[in-house]
Amino acid sequence: QDAPVTVITDPDSGMEAATFSPDGARVLTTGFDGTAKIWDAGNGSLLFTLNGHDGSQVRDAQFSSDGKHIVTASVDKTARIWDANTGNDMVTLAGHTDYVLTAIFSHDGAFVYTGGYDNTIRKWDARTGKVLQVMTGHTGRVLGLAVSMDDRLLASGSADMTVKVWDVRTGK
């Protein structure tokens, strides 16, 4: 039986999701305890904890494509942008009226897209945290997002059993 290269354990957080940094050196996990954590992918050691969602479950977390920033999505109705090298909380994205379930950076890092239990998708300025656009059309919570490589299109998967493809310049 094959054994994994590294095992990361964190019985206190109730890990829900995991993703690699773009360089593959770190693993980012989310937890039911309101934290996201950065781990060394090689030896499984904890590098630091992102703790700013006031104990509310962190549902999703992603690195920016350059690996310099992290976005987290939480049931506290916010998303947050963090410095991926220090763990410092940089920007809070507040505006959803219910749980934020998913968050993703545009490939150029200029924007963050969030989706939530309020059936909306929001486009944010990643530097200022200002909401730039609210996309409506789903009749169920937004569970997942993907950005095209040229940053022109956004796909959203929803509990309404649809995937919608959006032009991010127009929001249609």
Secondary structure as UniProt FT lines:
FT   TURN            11..14
FT   STRAND          15..20
FT   TURN            22..23
FT   STRAND          26..31
FT   TURN            32..33
FT   STRAND          35..40
FT   TURN            41..43
FT   STRAND          46..51
FT   TURN            54..55
FT   STRAND          58..63
FT   TURN            65..66
FT   STRAND          69..74
FT   TURN            75..76
FT   STRAND          78..83
FT   TURN            84..86
FT   STRAND          89..94
FT   STRAND          100..105
FT   TURN            107..108
FT   STRAND          111..116
FT   TURN            117..118
FT   STRAND          121..125
FT   TURN            126..128
FT   STRAND          131..135
FT   STRAND          142..147
FT   TURN            149..150
FT   STRAND          153..158
FT   TURN            159..160
FT   STRAND          163..167
FT   TURN            168..171
//
